[in-house]
Amino acid sequence: MRRAVLDAPSRHRGTAGFLLVEALATMAIGAVILVGLSTLVGLMLRTADKAAAQAQGLEQTDRTVAALTREIQALTRARWSGAEPRSFIFVGEPDRIMFARSASKAGASRAGAVPSTAVVTIQGSGANAGGRLLYAEAPLAPGSASLADLRFGPVRDLHEGAIAVRFAYFGRAGDAGGEVLVDAWPLSAALPTAVRIGIVDPATGSLLRSLRVPVLIEAEPGCAAPETAFCSRADPKKRAQAAVPPARSGQR
């Protein structure tokens, strides 16, 4: 009986040791679970931040494209002053576009109001970190014969972000009536039919998306009767042929 009592503490010590091992194992498993949970939460937060940044970038890109579209569609057929032939106020390069547009559409809607004309230049720049679009505007004074006669106002950022903007130009392809796409517009006596706004990855130079913006010159007065008046979109050969009256039957 006495011996049994003396042996009891040894059994309790064995049980206590077993419980300590279980506690240590439980703590180790809990630590692993906590590490996994913290890693998962961090991954979810990074994914959410990346998605929010992408959404913000897409929204900014859409605003930039919308602003460029409005500017290009307001293009007007102004020409430099000087001796004939007078060239259109238009420069088309991959990273730069310059043209004349109506400076006051609201003023044109009032009776007797004459809308003023402005020359805008949009210059793009890109690097591995992103791209920028710089915008400047100058009033087109009567008698302006070249860029030297213009006084541009302050330069402002039209876009700054992770993407770059590049321009390309659609033009007529001879008598076939189709269109060709060129990186730079080489003609000063004609305007392109459309401008392509390209969204480019600055790091790789690859085209991510693009938008074709028609140059709205169909409203040019001479285009209503190109055979008798000047129309920048009419083929000179066809205009010359149309100007020759057809022979009447029985005419000798």
VEXGU-472488 format. One record per residue: residue in one letter; x, y, z of N, C-alpha, C in turn. Coordinates in nm, 4 decimals, always signed. Layout:
<sites>
A,X,Y,Z,X,Y,Z,X,Y,Z
...
</sites>
This chain:
<sites>
M,+0.0832,-0.1197,+0.0000,+0.0000,+0.0000,+0.0000,+0.0867,+0.1247,+0.0000
R,+0.1849,+0.1269,+0.0805,+0.2784,+0.2394,+0.0877,+0.3538,+0.2552,-0.0423
R,+0.3907,+0.1387,-0.1009,+0.4656,+0.1445,-0.2266,+0.3811,+0.2023,-0.3393
A,+0.2558,+0.1665,-0.3430,+0.1677,+0.2200,-0.4461,+0.1568,+0.3702,-0.4375
V,+0.1536,+0.4197,-0.3116,+0.1458,+0.5652,-0.2940,+0.2716,+0.6321,-0.3410
L,+0.3863,+0.5713,-0.3177,+0.5133,+0.6305,-0.3597,+0.5281,+0.6271,-0.5113
D,+0.4680,+0.5273,-0.5764,+0.4803,+0.5174,-0.7218,+0.3883,+0.6146,-0.7960
A,+0.2900,+0.6716,-0.7295,+0.1937,+0.7590,-0.7975,+0.2559,+0.8817,-0.8628
P,+0.3485,+0.9524,-0.7945,+0.4054,+1.0719,-0.8580,+0.4756,+1.0422,-0.9887
S,+0.5381,+0.9254,-1.0002,+0.6088,+0.8937,-1.1243,+0.5120,+0.8832,-1.2405
R,+0.3921,+0.8261,-1.2179,+0.2939,+0.8184,-1.3249,+0.2431,+0.9588,-1.3641
H,+0.2270,+1.0457,-1.2662,+0.1844,+1.1842,-1.2960,+0.2895,+1.2591,-1.3758
R,+0.4177,+1.2330,-1.3419,+0.5244,+1.2998,-1.4170,+0.5241,+1.2530,-1.5622
G,+0.4984,+1.1270,-1.5878,+0.4934,+1.0783,-1.7257,+0.3783,+1.1401,-1.8020
T,+0.2653,+1.1520,-1.7371,+0.1497,+1.2146,-1.8019,+0.1749,+1.3615,-1.8302
A,+0.2386,+1.4311,-1.7371,+0.2711,+1.5723,-1.7574,+0.3676,+1.5906,-1.8736
G,+0.4647,+1.5053,-1.8865,+0.5583,+1.5129,-1.9985,+0.4882,+1.4903,-2.1311
F,+0.3972,+1.4017,-2.1383,+0.3207,+1.3769,-2.2608,+0.2372,+1.4979,-2.2990
L,+0.1763,+1.5642,-2.2025,+0.0971,+1.6831,-2.2296,+0.1837,+1.7983,-2.2792
L,+0.3055,+1.8108,-2.2338,+0.3967,+1.9163,-2.2799,+0.4338,+1.8953,-2.4257
V,+0.4579,+1.7714,-2.4655,+0.4892,+1.7430,-2.6054,+0.3706,+1.7794,-2.6951
E,+0.2499,+1.7463,-2.6473,+0.1318,+1.7818,-2.7241,+0.1172,+1.9328,-2.7383
A,+0.1436,+2.0033,-2.6281,+0.1334,+2.1502,-2.6323,+0.2336,+2.2100,-2.7292
L,+0.3583,+2.1575,-2.7282,+0.4611,+2.2086,-2.8199,+0.4237,+2.1802,-2.9650
A,+0.3709,+2.0606,-2.9884,+0.3292,+2.0268,-3.1247,+0.2144,+2.1158,-3.1703
T,+0.1208,+2.1391,-3.0791,+0.0076,+2.2259,-3.1134,+0.0539,+2.3673,-3.1443
M,+0.1488,+2.4169,-3.0633,+0.2019,+2.5505,-3.0876,+0.2751,+2.5579,-3.2210
A,+0.3491,+2.4532,-3.2541,+0.4208,+2.4522,-3.3821,+0.3234,+2.4524,-3.4986
I,+0.2190,+2.3688,-3.4892,+0.1185,+2.3661,-3.5958,+0.0479,+2.4999,-3.6070
G,+0.0151,+2.5602,-3.4920,-0.0489,+2.6911,-3.4939,+0.0391,+2.7965,-3.5577
A,+0.1719,+2.7894,-3.5279,+0.2635,+2.8863,-3.5883,+0.2666,+2.8722,-3.7399
V,+0.2673,+2.7470,-3.7880,+0.2665,+2.7235,-3.9320,+0.1378,+2.7781,-3.9944
I,+0.0262,+2.7551,-3.9293,-0.1014,+2.8055,-3.9809,-0.1021,+2.9573,-3.9840
L,-0.0493,+3.0215,-3.8760,-0.0451,+3.1681,-3.8733,+0.0430,+3.2239,-3.9833
V,+0.1579,+3.1581,-4.0075,+0.2465,+3.2031,-4.1152,+0.1761,+3.1904,-4.2500
G,+0.1071,+3.0775,-4.2699,+0.0341,+3.0593,-4.3947,-0.0761,+3.1616,-4.4128
L,-0.1493,+3.1904,-4.3057,-0.2561,+3.2894,-4.3137,-0.2025,+3.4290,-4.3426
S,-0.0925,+3.4648,-4.2754,-0.0348,+3.5971,-4.2998,+0.0162,+3.6096,-4.4423
T,+0.0762,+3.5013,-4.4950,+0.1221,+3.5033,-4.6343,+0.0049,+3.5178,-4.7306
L,-0.1028,+3.4445,-4.7029,-0.2209,+3.4518,-4.7884,-0.2841,+3.5902,-4.7850
V,-0.2925,+3.6484,-4.6641,-0.3498,+3.7828,-4.6521,-0.2633,+3.8848,-4.7262
G,-0.1302,+3.8725,-4.7119,-0.0417,+3.9639,-4.7835,-0.0554,+3.9503,-4.9338
L,-0.0684,+3.8261,-4.9833,-0.0868,+3.8043,-5.1264,-0.2176,+3.8640,-5.1750
M,-0.3238,+3.8479,-5.0954,-0.4530,+3.9042,-5.1332,-0.4487,+4.0564,-5.1364
L,-0.3779,+4.1161,-5.0393,-0.3675,+4.2614,-5.0375,-0.2884,+4.3123,-5.1575
R,-0.1787,+4.2440,-5.1910,-0.0998,+4.2848,-5.3070,-0.1808,+4.2701,-5.4356
T,-0.2578,+4.1620,-5.4467,-0.3409,+4.1419,-5.5644,-0.4469,+4.2514,-5.5755
A,-0.5072,+4.2860,-5.4611,-0.6086,+4.3915,-5.4617,-0.5470,+4.5259,-5.5003
D,-0.4269,+4.5565,-5.4481,-0.3598,+4.6814,-5.4833,-0.3255,+4.6850,-5.6324
K,-0.2789,+4.5710,-5.6847,-0.2445,+4.5651,-5.8266,-0.3677,+4.5838,-5.9136
A,-0.4785,+4.5194,-5.8744,-0.6023,+4.5347,-5.9509,-0.6523,+4.6787,-5.9465
A,-0.6419,+4.7427,-5.8291,-0.6853,+4.8823,-5.8174,-0.5973,+4.9736,-5.9026
A,-0.4643,+4.9461,-5.9031,-0.3739,+5.0275,-5.9844,-0.4037,+5.0091,-6.1330
Q,-0.4322,+4.8847,-6.1751,-0.4653,+4.8607,-6.3148,-0.5948,+4.9296,-6.3534
A,-0.6949,+4.9240,-6.2655,-0.8216,+4.9906,-6.2939,-0.8022,+5.1415,-6.3053
Q,-0.7215,+5.1970,-6.2155,-0.6948,+5.3407,-6.2206,-0.6191,+5.3768,-6.3483
G,-0.5221,+5.2899,-6.3873,-0.4488,+5.3156,-6.5104,-0.5374,+5.3093,-6.6332
L,-0.6295,+5.2119,-6.6384,-0.7222,+5.2021,-6.7508,-0.8135,+5.3232,-6.7576
E,-0.8604,+5.3687,-6.6412,-0.9467,+5.4868,-6.6387,-0.8715,+5.6094,-6.6875
Q,-0.7464,+5.6242,-6.6455,-0.6656,+5.7376,-6.6893,-0.6395,+5.7304,-6.8397
T,-0.6114,+5.6089,-6.8892,-0.5884,+5.5913,-7.0323,-0.7126,+5.6261,-7.1123
D,-0.8290,+5.5825,-7.0646,-0.9541,+5.6138,-7.1338,-0.9779,+5.7644,-7.1386
R,-0.9475,+5.8342,-7.0294,-0.9647,+5.9798,-7.0288,-0.8699,+6.0455,-7.1295
T,-0.7471,+5.9949,-7.1370,-0.6507,+6.0505,-7.2312,-0.6962,+6.0286,-7.3743
V,-0.7389,+5.9077,-7.4066,-0.7850,+5.8775,-7.5423,-0.9076,+5.9612,-7.5770
A,-0.9991,+5.9788,-7.4823,-1.1183,+6.0604,-7.5076,-1.0801,+6.2059,-7.5347
A,-0.9832,+6.2583,-7.4585,-0.9397,+6.3970,-7.4796,-0.8731,+6.4123,-7.6158
L,-0.7888,+6.3163,-7.6546,-0.7243,+6.3223,-7.7856,-0.8268,+6.3124,-7.8978
T,-0.9259,+6.2267,-7.8796,-1.0302,+6.2119,-7.9811,-1.1049,+6.3428,-8.0031
R,-1.1396,+6.4098,-7.8933,-1.2103,+6.5382,-7.9066,-1.1241,+6.6403,-7.9801
E,-0.9960,+6.6440,-7.9487,-0.9077,+6.7408,-8.0137,-0.8971,+6.7128,-8.1634
I,-0.8757,+6.5855,-8.2001,-0.8562,+6.5507,-8.3409,-0.9838,+6.5747,-8.4208
Q,-1.0981,+6.5453,-8.3630,-1.2239,+6.5640,-8.4350,-1.2617,+6.7106,-8.4494
A,-1.1937,+6.7977,-8.3754,-1.2173,+6.9421,-8.3903,-1.1223,+7.0049,-8.4922
L,-1.0438,+6.9217,-8.5600,-0.9468,+6.9718,-8.6572,-1.0169,+7.0516,-8.7660
T,-0.9557,+7.1631,-8.8034,-1.0090,+7.2464,-8.9094,-0.9065,+7.2575,-9.0212
R,-0.9509,+7.2950,-9.1399,-0.8658,+7.2932,-9.2590,-0.7963,+7.4272,-9.2804
A,-0.7288,+7.4750,-9.1812,-0.6575,+7.6027,-9.1933,-0.5259,+7.5812,-9.2673
R,-0.4853,+7.6847,-9.3375,-0.3592,+7.6802,-9.4129,-0.2685,+7.7955,-9.3706
W,-0.1407,+7.7747,-9.3892,-0.0453,+7.8834,-9.3662,-0.0648,+7.9912,-9.4717
S,-0.0444,+8.1158,-9.4324,-0.0517,+8.2258,-9.5278,+0.0758,+8.2298,-9.6102
G,+0.0641,+8.2915,-9.7260,+0.1820,+8.3032,-9.8115,+0.1478,+8.2743,-9.9556
A,+0.2546,+8.2621,-10.0351,+0.2363,+8.2374,-10.1781,+0.1830,+8.0964,-10.2001
E,+0.1119,+8.0790,-10.3084,+0.0609,+7.9468,-10.3448,+0.1782,+7.8561,-10.3851
P,+0.1664,+7.7240,-10.3673,+0.0551,+7.6590,-10.2989,+0.0721,+7.6665,-10.1476
R,-0.0341,+7.6944,-10.0775,-0.0293,+7.7043,-9.9323,-0.0547,+7.5664,-9.8705
S,+0.0273,+7.5303,-9.7770,+0.0163,+7.3986,-9.7150,-0.0764,+7.4047,-9.5939
F,-0.1337,+7.2882,-9.5621,-0.2186,+7.2788,-9.4438,-0.1343,+7.2912,-9.3173
I,-0.1961,+7.3444,-9.2114,-0.1301,+7.3504,-9.0811,-0.1473,+7.2126,-9.0177
F,-0.0536,+7.1261,-9.0466,-0.0603,+6.9894,-8.9951,+0.0785,+6.9283,-8.9961
V,+0.1155,+6.8694,-8.8836,+0.2396,+6.7925,-8.8718,+0.2038,+6.6601,-8.8056
G,+0.2392,+6.5518,-8.8696,+0.2093,+6.4198,-8.8150,+0.3336,+6.3358,-8.8017
E,+0.3740,+6.3077,-8.6797,+0.4907,+6.2256,-8.6499,+0.4500,+6.1183,-8.5490
P,+0.5336,+6.0155,-8.5293,+0.4956,+5.9108,-8.4338,+0.4729,+5.9616,-8.2917
D,+0.5513,+6.0591,-8.2483,+0.5392,+6.1080,-8.1109,+0.4924,+6.2527,-8.1036
R,+0.4447,+6.3070,-8.2151,+0.4038,+6.4479,-8.2154,+0.2985,+6.4707,-8.3228
I,+0.1980,+6.5481,-8.2852,+0.0957,+6.5873,-8.3818,+0.0620,+6.7343,-8.3596
M,+0.0490,+6.8086,-8.4690,+0.0153,+6.9501,-8.4618,-0.0876,+6.9804,-8.5689
F,-0.1898,+7.0571,-8.5325,-0.2939,+7.0903,-8.6277,-0.3695,+7.2119,-8.5777
A,-0.4511,+7.2668,-8.6669,-0.5365,+7.3804,-8.6317,-0.6760,+7.3284,-8.6001
R,-0.7380,+7.3907,-8.5033,-0.8749,+7.3524,-8.4678,-0.9512,+7.4771,-8.4250
S,-1.0824,+7.4639,-8.4237,-1.1674,+7.5738,-8.3806,-1.1454,+7.5974,-8.2315
A,-1.1190,+7.7213,-8.1942,-1.0888,+7.7529,-8.0547,-1.2125,+7.7890,-7.9754
S,-1.3278,+7.8098,-8.0437,-1.4482,+7.8530,-7.9731,-1.5711,+7.7995,-8.0434
K,-1.6068,+7.6747,-8.0099,-1.7280,+7.6187,-8.0688,-1.8531,+7.6881,-8.0158
A,-1.8492,+7.7258,-7.8880,-1.9655,+7.7930,-7.8297,-1.9894,+7.9277,-7.8973
G,-1.8812,+7.9985,-7.9276,-1.8958,+8.1273,-7.9928,-1.9507,+8.1159,-8.1337
A,-1.9204,+8.0004,-8.1993,-1.9675,+7.9836,-8.3366,-2.1173,+7.9643,-8.3435
S,-2.1763,+7.9182,-8.2336,-2.3197,+7.8928,-8.2358,-2.4014,+8.0206,-8.2216
R,-2.3420,+8.1297,-8.1779,-2.4145,+8.2546,-8.1637,-2.4273,+8.3228,-8.2991
A,-2.5349,+8.3910,-8.3187,-2.5594,+8.4575,-8.4467,-2.4531,+8.5634,-8.4711
G,-2.3915,+8.5554,-8.5878,-2.2920,+8.6547,-8.6255,-2.1553,+8.6338,-8.5645
A,-2.1372,+8.5317,-8.4792,-2.0079,+8.5088,-8.4156,-1.9172,+8.4313,-8.5095
V,-1.7926,+8.4690,-8.5133,-1.6933,+8.4016,-8.5960,-1.6002,+8.3240,-8.5037
P,-1.5937,+8.1918,-8.5157,-1.5070,+8.1154,-8.4261,-1.3610,+8.1442,-8.4537
S,-1.2841,+8.1586,-8.3501,-1.1409,+8.1787,-8.3666,-1.0747,+8.0448,-8.3908
T,-0.9510,+8.0479,-8.4369,-0.8756,+7.9267,-8.4689,-0.7498,+7.9230,-8.3847
A,-0.7181,+7.8054,-8.3350,-0.5979,+7.7855,-8.2554,-0.5165,+7.6729,-8.3166
V,-0.3882,+7.6761,-8.2914,-0.2980,+7.5685,-8.3326,-0.2541,+7.4963,-8.2063
V,-0.2758,+7.3672,-8.2042,-0.2368,+7.2872,-8.0883,-0.1239,+7.1939,-8.1283
T,-0.0347,+7.1699,-8.0362,+0.0718,+7.0724,-8.0559,+0.0712,+6.9781,-7.9366
I,+0.0786,+6.8496,-7.9644,+0.0782,+6.7454,-7.8624,+0.2034,+6.6627,-7.8815
Q,+0.2914,+6.6679,-7.7846,+0.4217,+6.6011,-7.7921,+0.4262,+6.4865,-7.6925
G,+0.4583,+6.3685,-7.7423,+0.4691,+6.2520,-7.6557,+0.6120,+6.2198,-7.6231
S,+0.6333,+6.1631,-7.5068,+0.7648,+6.1163,-7.4654,+0.7453,+5.9902,-7.3843
G,+0.8387,+5.8986,-7.3957,+0.8248,+5.7715,-7.3249,+0.9581,+5.7218,-7.2730
A,+0.9529,+5.6483,-7.1646,+1.0689,+5.5838,-7.1064,+1.0230,+5.4510,-7.0486
N,+1.1174,+5.3753,-6.9948,+1.0807,+5.2456,-6.9381,+0.9818,+5.2592,-6.8236
A,+0.9842,+5.3731,-6.7558,+0.8957,+5.3930,-6.6407,+0.7561,+5.4388,-6.6806
G,+0.7374,+5.4846,-6.8051,+0.6058,+5.5321,-6.8457,+0.6155,+5.6359,-6.9543
G,+0.5068,+5.7072,-6.9795,+0.5044,+5.8052,-7.0863,+0.4306,+5.9305,-7.0459
R,+0.4520,+6.0380,-7.1246,+0.3881,+6.1660,-7.1008,+0.3385,+6.2221,-7.2328
L,+0.2352,+6.3053,-7.2227,+0.1869,+6.3823,-7.3358,+0.1834,+6.5281,-7.2928
L,+0.2546,+6.6122,-7.3658,+0.2609,+6.7546,-7.3357,+0.1768,+6.8302,-7.4374
Y,+0.0973,+6.9238,-7.3877,+0.0012,+6.9959,-7.4708,+0.0296,+7.1455,-7.4630
A,+0.0279,+7.2102,-7.5787,+0.0428,+7.3559,-7.5842,-0.0478,+7.4087,-7.6948
E,-0.0904,+7.5330,-7.6797,-0.1856,+7.5933,-7.7734,-0.1445,+7.7365,-7.8042
A,-0.1653,+7.7763,-7.9307,-0.1335,+7.9126,-7.9731,-0.2461,+7.9655,-8.0606
P,-0.2868,+8.0900,-8.0441,-0.3872,+8.1477,-8.1345,-0.3287,+8.1648,-8.2739
L,-0.4103,+8.1376,-8.3743,-0.3662,+8.1540,-8.5130,-0.4035,+8.2946,-8.5594
A,-0.3052,+8.3810,-8.5608,-0.3281,+8.5189,-8.6031,-0.3321,+8.5261,-8.7550
P,-0.4099,+8.6185,-8.8105,-0.4118,+8.6360,-8.9570,-0.2722,+8.6669,-9.0094
G,-0.2381,+8.6037,-9.1204,-0.1074,+8.6267,-9.1803,+0.0016,+8.5353,-9.1301
S,-0.0305,+8.4407,-9.0422,+0.0722,+8.3485,-8.9924,+0.1186,+8.2581,-9.1054
A,+0.2488,+8.2591,-9.1297,+0.3036,+8.1828,-9.2423,+0.3837,+8.0614,-9.1991
S,+0.4185,+8.0523,-9.0709,+0.4976,+7.9389,-9.0247,+0.4880,+7.9312,-8.8725
L,+0.5525,+7.8296,-8.8158,+0.5533,+7.8142,-8.6705,+0.6186,+7.9326,-8.6005
A,+0.7101,+7.9981,-8.6690,+0.7791,+8.1120,-8.6085,+0.6836,+8.2262,-8.5766
D,+0.5683,+8.2300,-8.6422,+0.4717,+8.3380,-8.6185,+0.3759,+8.3076,-8.5045
L,+0.3851,+8.1880,-8.4453,+0.2932,+8.1486,-8.3394,+0.3549,+8.1741,-8.2028
R,+0.2697,+8.2051,-8.1063,+0.3114,+8.2259,-7.9680,+0.2334,+8.1281,-7.8804
F,+0.2993,+8.0182,-7.8464,+0.2327,+7.9146,-7.7686,+0.2260,+7.9529,-7.6215
G,+0.1159,+7.9119,-7.5601,+0.0971,+7.9370,-7.4184,+0.1704,+7.8351,-7.3329
P,+0.1400,+7.8306,-7.2041,+0.2093,+7.7383,-7.1137,+0.1864,+7.5932,-7.1546
V,+0.2892,+7.5131,-7.1345,+0.2809,+7.3691,-7.1627,+0.2195,+7.2999,-7.0413
R,+0.1249,+7.2114,-7.0662,+0.0630,+7.1363,-6.9571,+0.0628,+6.9883,-6.9898
D,+0.0514,+6.9071,-6.8871,+0.0470,+6.7630,-6.9033,-0.0930,+6.7197,-6.9444
L,-0.1022,+6.6551,-7.0590,-0.2286,+6.5960,-7.1005,-0.2397,+6.4529,-7.0488
H,-0.1253,+6.3890,-7.0277,-0.1231,+6.2519,-6.9759,+0.0134,+6.2242,-6.9160
E,+0.0136,+6.1489,-6.8072,+0.1367,+6.0973,-6.7484,+0.1015,+5.9674,-6.6777
G,+0.1642,+5.8594,-6.7199,+0.1300,+5.7303,-6.6612,+0.2239,+5.6204,-6.7062
A,+0.1789,+5.4961,-6.6858,+0.2629,+5.3799,-6.7134,+0.2639,+5.3428,-6.8604
I,+0.1814,+5.4055,-6.9425,+0.1777,+5.3744,-7.0850,+0.2219,+5.4962,-7.1649
A,+0.2614,+5.4720,-7.2892,+0.2984,+5.5792,-7.3801,+0.1987,+5.5836,-7.4944
V,+0.1866,+5.7004,-7.5567,+0.0939,+5.7199,-7.6682,+0.1745,+5.7475,-7.7941
R,+0.1411,+5.6769,-7.9009,+0.2059,+5.6975,-8.0300,+0.0985,+5.7178,-8.1366
F,+0.1323,+5.7975,-8.2370,+0.0381,+5.8297,-8.3427,+0.0799,+5.7643,-8.4740
A,-0.0197,+5.7313,-8.5550,+0.0017,+5.6878,-8.6931,-0.1121,+5.7475,-8.7765
Y,-0.0974,+5.7414,-8.9111,-0.1865,+5.8201,-8.9955,-0.2362,+5.7377,-9.1148
F,-0.3672,+5.7471,-9.1388,-0.4289,+5.6814,-9.2530,-0.4414,+5.7815,-9.3666
G,-0.4122,+5.7353,-9.4883,-0.4257,+5.8200,-9.6051,-0.4784,+5.7416,-9.7236
R,-0.5200,+5.8143,-9.8272,-0.5718,+5.7520,-9.9474,-0.4613,+5.6793,-10.0227
A,-0.4962,+5.5645,-10.0815,-0.3997,+5.4842,-10.1564,-0.4300,+5.4946,-10.3052
G,-0.4078,+5.6114,-10.3624,-0.4229,+5.6304,-10.5060,-0.5660,+5.6181,-10.5533
D,-0.5799,+5.5730,-10.6787,-0.7126,+5.5655,-10.7405,-0.7951,+5.4497,-10.6874
A,-0.7302,+5.3542,-10.6191,-0.8038,+5.2372,-10.5698,-0.9038,+5.2744,-10.4617
G,-0.8805,+5.3841,-10.3942,-0.9741,+5.4295,-10.2921,-0.9526,+5.3689,-10.1554
G,-0.8529,+5.2822,-10.1400,-0.8253,+5.2236,-10.0105,-0.7427,+5.3164,-9.9230
E,-0.7017,+5.2657,-9.8082,-0.6232,+5.3448,-9.7148,-0.4915,+5.2739,-9.6846
V,-0.3910,+5.3544,-9.6582,-0.2620,+5.3030,-9.6112,-0.2323,+5.3660,-9.4767
L,-0.1573,+5.2959,-9.3958,-0.1206,+5.3449,-9.2631,+0.0284,+5.3739,-9.2613
V,+0.0632,+5.4967,-9.2237,+0.2034,+5.5378,-9.2190,+0.2353,+5.5931,-9.0807
D,+0.3622,+5.5818,-9.0405,+0.4049,+5.6324,-8.9102,+0.4149,+5.7847,-8.9073
A,+0.4448,+5.8454,-9.0211,+0.4551,+5.9913,-9.0296,+0.3808,+6.0376,-9.1540
W,+0.3165,+6.1542,-9.1430,+0.2392,+6.2065,-9.2550,+0.3284,+6.2975,-9.3376
P,+0.3607,+6.2586,-9.4620,+0.4610,+6.3344,-9.5381,+0.4039,+6.4478,-9.6220
L,+0.2712,+6.4561,-9.6356,+0.2118,+6.5516,-9.7286,+0.1694,+6.6790,-9.6575
S,+0.1974,+6.7918,-9.7207,+0.1518,+6.9202,-9.6668,+0.0345,+6.9752,-9.7460
A,+0.0084,+6.9153,-9.8634,-0.1005,+6.9637,-9.9480,-0.2293,+6.8871,-9.9245
A,-0.2289,+6.7912,-9.8343,-0.3487,+6.7128,-9.8048,-0.3470,+6.6737,-9.6579
L,-0.4643,+6.6400,-9.6089,-0.4782,+6.5959,-9.4711,-0.5019,+6.4453,-9.4672
P,-0.4619,+6.3779,-9.3602,-0.4927,+6.2345,-9.3490,-0.6430,+6.2132,-9.3320
T,-0.6874,+6.0935,-9.3643,-0.8287,+6.0618,-9.3464,-0.8607,+6.0239,-9.2018
A,-0.7593,+5.9781,-9.1287,-0.7810,+5.9383,-8.9894,-0.6465,+5.9346,-8.9179
V,-0.6533,+5.9418,-8.7872,-0.5343,+5.9321,-8.7017,-0.5529,+5.8116,-8.6102
R,-0.4502,+5.7303,-8.6020,-0.4550,+5.6175,-8.5084,-0.3862,+5.6565,-8.3783
I,-0.4593,+5.6448,-8.2685,-0.4025,+5.6667,-8.1360,-0.3617,+5.5302,-8.0819
G,-0.2340,+5.5097,-8.0631,-0.1833,+5.3813,-8.0172,-0.1370,+5.3885,-7.8728
I,-0.1797,+5.2917,-7.7926,-0.1349,+5.2793,-7.6544,-0.0218,+5.1778,-7.6531
V,+0.0963,+5.2203,-7.6104,+0.2181,+5.1417,-7.6247,+0.2780,+5.1143,-7.4881
D,+0.3329,+4.9940,-7.4735,+0.4099,+4.9600,-7.3542,+0.5494,+5.0202,-7.3706
P,+0.5882,+5.1180,-7.2878,+0.7184,+5.1837,-7.3074,+0.8370,+5.0881,-7.2941
A,+0.8231,+4.9850,-7.2126,+0.9358,+4.8938,-7.1898,+0.9634,+4.8065,-7.3112
T,+0.8582,+4.7593,-7.3793,+0.8763,+4.6676,-7.4918,+0.8479,+4.7312,-7.6266
G,+0.7757,+4.8425,-7.6261,+0.7384,+4.9054,-7.7519,+0.6219,+4.8380,-7.8220
S,+0.5599,+4.7389,-7.7602,+0.4496,+4.6668,-7.8228,+0.3207,+4.7474,-7.8110
L,+0.2370,+4.7357,-7.9135,+0.1092,+4.8063,-7.9181,+0.0065,+4.7292,-7.8366
L,-0.0458,+4.7913,-7.7307,-0.1432,+4.7265,-7.6433,-0.2850,+4.7404,-7.6959
R,-0.3192,+4.8570,-7.7459,-0.4513,+4.8826,-7.8020,-0.4422,+5.0059,-7.8897
S,-0.5421,+5.0247,-7.9751,-0.5394,+5.1396,-8.0652,-0.6823,+5.1822,-8.0975
L,-0.6938,+5.3057,-8.1414,-0.8227,+5.3622,-8.1784,-0.8049,+5.4448,-8.3050
R,-0.8892,+5.4196,-8.4034,-0.8875,+5.4959,-8.5277,-0.9849,+5.6128,-8.5144
V,-0.9329,+5.7343,-8.5243,-1.0146,+5.8547,-8.5108,-1.0247,+5.9222,-8.6475
P,-1.1414,+5.9228,-8.7097,-1.1543,+5.9878,-8.8405,-1.1317,+6.1382,-8.8299
V,-1.0647,+6.1922,-8.9298,-1.0505,+6.3370,-8.9402,-1.1756,+6.3875,-9.0107
L,-1.2544,+6.4637,-8.9403,-1.3856,+6.5028,-8.9909,-1.3740,+6.6191,-9.0883
I,-1.3287,+6.5875,-9.2077,-1.3170,+6.6918,-9.3105,-1.4225,+6.6744,-9.4182
E,-1.5201,+6.5840,-9.3958,-1.6272,+6.5694,-9.4927,-1.7109,+6.6967,-9.5026
A,-1.7099,+6.7783,-9.3970,-1.7899,+6.9009,-9.3973,-1.7237,+7.0144,-9.4743
E,-1.6094,+6.9885,-9.5364,-1.5426,+7.0919,-9.6143,-1.6348,+7.1372,-9.7273
P,-1.6599,+7.2663,-9.7421,-1.7585,+7.3131,-9.8406,-1.7309,+7.2629,-9.9816
G,-1.6043,+7.2602,-10.0219,-1.5727,+7.2191,-10.1582,-1.6006,+7.0738,-10.1861
C,-1.6115,+6.9913,-10.0812,-1.6350,+6.8490,-10.1017,-1.7777,+6.8213,-10.1465
A,-1.8663,+6.9196,-10.1340,-2.0036,+6.9010,-10.1829,-2.0062,+6.8960,-10.3354
A,-1.9111,+6.9645,-10.3995,-1.9007,+6.9628,-10.5459,-1.7530,+6.9660,-10.5838
P,-1.6808,+6.8555,-10.5611,-1.5360,+6.8555,-10.5836,-1.4961,+6.8754,-10.7280
E,-1.5906,+6.8567,-10.8216,-1.5555,+6.8745,-10.9626,-1.5435,+7.0222,-10.9993
T,-1.5992,+7.1107,-10.9157,-1.5938,+7.2542,-10.9473,-1.5251,+7.3367,-10.8390
A,-1.5049,+7.2807,-10.7204,-1.4430,+7.3556,-10.6106,-1.3342,+7.2703,-10.5469
F,-1.2510,+7.3363,-10.4675,-1.1408,+7.2638,-10.4047,-1.1911,+7.1756,-10.2915
C,-1.1450,+7.0528,-10.2886,-1.1754,+6.9582,-10.1812,-1.0473,+6.8842,-10.1481
S,-1.0051,+6.8902,-10.0226,-0.8774,+6.8303,-9.9852,-0.8780,+6.6791,-9.9985
R,-0.9985,+6.6179,-10.0045,-1.0061,+6.4726,-10.0148,-1.0237,+6.4240,-10.1578
A,-1.0490,+6.5143,-10.2490,-1.0730,+6.4743,-10.3873,-0.9414,+6.4455,-10.4572
D,-0.9426,+6.3455,-10.5432,-0.8256,+6.3130,-10.6240,-0.8106,+6.4189,-10.7328
P,-0.6947,+6.4861,-10.7429,-0.6791,+6.5908,-10.8449,-0.7050,+6.5399,-10.9864
K,-0.6666,+6.4155,-11.0160,-0.6876,+6.3615,-11.1508,-0.8363,+6.3485,-11.1811
K,-0.9107,+6.2948,-11.0819,-1.0543,+6.2795,-11.1027,-1.1223,+6.4155,-11.1127
R,-1.0741,+6.5128,-11.0347,-1.1342,+6.6458,-11.0410,-1.1109,+6.7081,-11.1780
A,-0.9921,+6.6854,-11.2330,-0.9618,+6.7403,-11.3654,-1.0465,+6.6725,-11.4723
Q,-1.0662,+6.5406,-11.4573,-1.1483,+6.4697,-11.5551,-1.2939,+6.5135,-11.5466
A,-1.3407,+6.5344,-11.4192,-1.4803,+6.5754,-11.4025,-1.5044,+6.7159,-11.4552
A,-1.3993,+6.7975,-11.4583,-1.4153,+6.9349,-11.5053,-1.4361,+6.9401,-11.6564
V,-1.3991,+6.8336,-11.7301,-1.4159,+6.8312,-11.8758,-1.5599,+6.7908,-11.9062
P,-1.6380,+6.8711,-11.9715,-1.7781,+6.8365,-11.9989,-1.7863,+6.7195,-12.0940
P,-1.8799,+6.6280,-12.0710,-1.8939,+6.5113,-12.1592,-1.9442,+6.5542,-12.2973
A,-1.9014,+6.4800,-12.3993,-1.9419,+6.5103,-12.5354,-2.0876,+6.4740,-12.5550
R,-2.1629,+6.5624,-12.6178,-2.3041,+6.5385,-12.6452,-2.3204,+6.4557,-12.7725
S,-2.4244,+6.3800,-12.7700,-2.4504,+6.2982,-12.8877,-2.4819,+6.3864,-13.0073
G,-2.4209,+6.3545,-13.1166,-2.4413,+6.4317,-13.2386,-2.3493,+6.5498,-13.2516
Q,-2.2671,+6.5740,-13.1475,-2.1738,+6.6894,-13.1542,-2.0558,+6.6535,-13.2412
R,-2.0126,+6.7422,-13.3245,-1.9015,+6.7175,-13.4146,-1.7851,+6.8099,-13.3823
</sites>
